[in-house]
Amino acid sequence: MISRRFAWLVPVLVLGSMPSLVGCKRSAPPPPSEQERTEFFAAVQEGDATIVDRLLSAKPNLANVKNDSGETPLKVAAKAENQELADTIRKHGGHE
């Protein structure tokens, strides 16, 4: 039980921690720019899994972006039958 002498401290402690709880949800990353999409799909088209891995590490929101034909990076890799590239894209959350 809290003594009366420190009773005033309870609301201060409770309310004092509230601002840190408000707005703690992260905002969604901005969509990739046209240039980022173009450069990313150029690497996907070339089939360079190392470059694609680095790009996706830096910009994870590219993993499921669609190209001008409406295809995801994983779809492009699957059509090219590039298993290493497809695995790299899946590792970063890519899906068809």
KAWOHU-V463133 format. One record per run of one state. SS is the DSSP state (a for helix, b for strand, c for the rest). FROM is the first residue (numbers start at 1). TO is the last residue. Records with the same first field share a line. If there is no record, write none. Layout:
SS->FROM-TO  FROM-TO
This chain:
c->1-3  22-33  47-48  59-59  63-65  67-71  80-82  92-96
a->4-21  34-46  49-58  60-62  73-79  83-91
b->66-66  72-72
